[in-house]
C-alpha cells in the first residue's frame, strides 16, 4: 500500500478504477495519431513513499 501525505491508496484491479478521474478526448478518424507528453510527471513510490519524478511520453494509434 502506498502512503502519500497521510492518505492510503490500495492497489486494486480494474474494478477499482475511478472513472470520474479520467479525462477523455474525441476520436476523429481511424488514422489518428495521438501523442501526449509532459516533463512534469510525478508519482509516489509505493515502496518507499518518496516522490518519483519523470518525463512521460505516450504515443499510439487508437
C-alpha positions as CSV (number, residue, x, y, z in Angstrom):
1,X,0.0,0.0,0.0
2,X,1.3,3.5,-0.9
3,X,1.0,6.4,1.6
4,X,1.1,10.0,0.4
5,X,0.7,12.9,2.8
6,X,-1.4,10.9,5.3
7,X,-3.6,9.2,2.6
8,X,-3.6,5.5,1.8
9,X,-4.1,4.2,-1.7
10,X,-4.8,0.5,-2.1
11,X,-3.8,-1.3,-5.3
12,X,-6.9,-3.0,-6.7
13,X,-8.0,-4.5,-10.0
14,X,-9.8,-2.8,-12.9
15,X,-13.0,-2.6,-10.8
16,X,-11.2,-0.1,-8.6
17,X,-10.6,2.5,-11.4
18,X,-12.2,5.8,-10.5
19,X,-13.7,6.8,-13.9
20,X,-14.5,10.3,-12.6
21,X,-10.7,10.9,-12.5
22,X,-10.2,10.0,-16.2
23,X,-10.1,12.6,-19.0
24,X,-11.3,11.8,-22.5
25,X,-10.8,13.3,-25.9
26,X,-12.6,12.9,-29.3
27,X,-11.6,10.2,-31.8
28,X,-11.9,11.8,-35.2
29,X,-10.5,9.2,-37.6
30,X,-9.1,5.6,-37.8
31,X,-5.7,7.1,-39.0
32,X,-5.4,9.4,-36.0
33,X,-2.0,9.6,-34.2
34,X,-2.0,10.6,-30.6
35,X,1.0,11.9,-28.6
36,X,0.7,13.1,-25.0
37,X,4.0,14.5,-23.5
38,X,4.9,16.1,-20.2
39,X,8.1,16.8,-18.4
40,X,6.2,17.3,-15.1
41,X,5.1,13.7,-14.3
42,X,5.3,12.9,-10.6
43,X,4.1,9.9,-8.5
44,X,4.7,8.5,-5.1
45,X,6.8,5.3,-4.9
46,X,4.6,2.6,-3.4
47,X,7.6,1.0,-1.7
48,X,9.5,4.0,-0.2
49,X,6.8,6.7,-0.1
50,X,9.3,9.0,-1.8
51,X,8.4,11.1,-4.9
52,X,9.3,9.7,-8.3
53,X,9.7,12.5,-11.0
54,X,10.0,11.7,-14.7
55,X,9.4,12.9,-18.3
56,X,6.4,10.9,-19.7
57,X,5.6,10.3,-23.4
58,X,2.7,8.3,-24.6
59,X,2.4,7.7,-28.4
60,X,-0.2,5.5,-30.0
61,X,-2.7,4.9,-32.9
62,X,-6.1,4.1,-31.4
